[in-house]
Amino acid sequence: MYNCLPDGIKQRTLLYCTDNAVIQQIKKNFVFEWNVEDYAETTTSGSKIYFFKDNRVVFQSPIIFDDNISIYFEKTGWVFSTKYDVLKDNFKKFKPMYIPIVLL
């Protein structure tokens, strides 16, 4: 049902974080680089990451979170995290969001 996330990260459809200290650590370490050797334009992802500020989306991207963190930009393609372990440790602090489901 869920995409397989690394150990320690809650296996949920939607995770969120409102802890400013965690958000600042992610912001500080959200560093990615394009690596031609790992270039795989055909890779797709069913997952997305969103960043909100004042209830508005300021960033969104497809994301792959496995043995690295990869995000996708239209102009460059997939880019890869240079600070995987720090980001993974901070993503472990995210909480599941429970959304009510209405069946019609």
N, C-alpha and C positions, 0 to 999 in steps of 0.2 A: 504494500500500500504506500509506504513512504520510500523516498529515495534513501539509500543506505548512507547514513552519516557516520563519521568516525566515532569510535568509542568515546563515551563521556558526553556526547551531545545528544540531547533528548530527541528521540525518533518521533517527530511530529510533523504534521503538514505545515504548520505555521508556528514560528517562534518569534519572540519579541524581547526587547530589553529597554528599560527606562532608567537604568542605573547610569548616571552621567559619568562616573569614573570608568566603567566598562566601555561606554561609548567613546570616551576620550582616548582610551588605549587602542581601540579599534581604529579610530581616526588617525592616530599617530603611526600605527603600524600597517595601515591599508596601502601597502606599497607593492606594485606589480610591475613585471617586465615582460616584454615580448621576447620569446626564445624561438628562433627559427628552427632549431632541432626538434622542438616539441610542437611545431606548427601542425594543427589538425583542423582545418577549416570545416571538414565534414562532420565534426562532432556537434551533437545537439544536446540540449539540456531541457528537462522539464521543470527545473527549479529556477527561481529568481530571487534576487536580493533587492530590497528596497530600503532607502534611507529617507526619513521624513524629518522635516523641520517645521515647526508651527503647523502641524497637521497637513503639510504639503509634501508631495514627493519631490525630493531634490536629486535623487539618483536612483536608477534601477538598471539591472543588468541580468541576463542569464548567468547562472553560476553552477559550477561543478565543484563539489566538495568531496574529494577522495583522498589520495595520498598527497595532494596539493589542493590549493584553492585556485580555480580559474574563473575569470569573468570575461564577458564578451563585449567588444566594442565594434561597431559597424566598420570603422575606418582601419582598425588594426587587426581585427579578429580576436582570437583568444589570447589573453595575457595571464601570467602566472605569478602567484604570490611569492615574495622574497622573504616573508616573515610568517611562514605557515604555522609554526609551533605557538607563537605568541597569539596569532589570530584564533587558532583552534582553542587555546586555553580561555580566551575571552568569549568565544561563541558557546563554550560549555556553560556559561553563566546565563544564557538566554532561557526564558521560560516559555512553556507552551501556551498558546492562545487558544482558548476554547470558544468556538463560534457556534451559536445556535443554528441548527439546520431545520429548515421548514420544508416539509414535503407537501406538495400540492397534488 
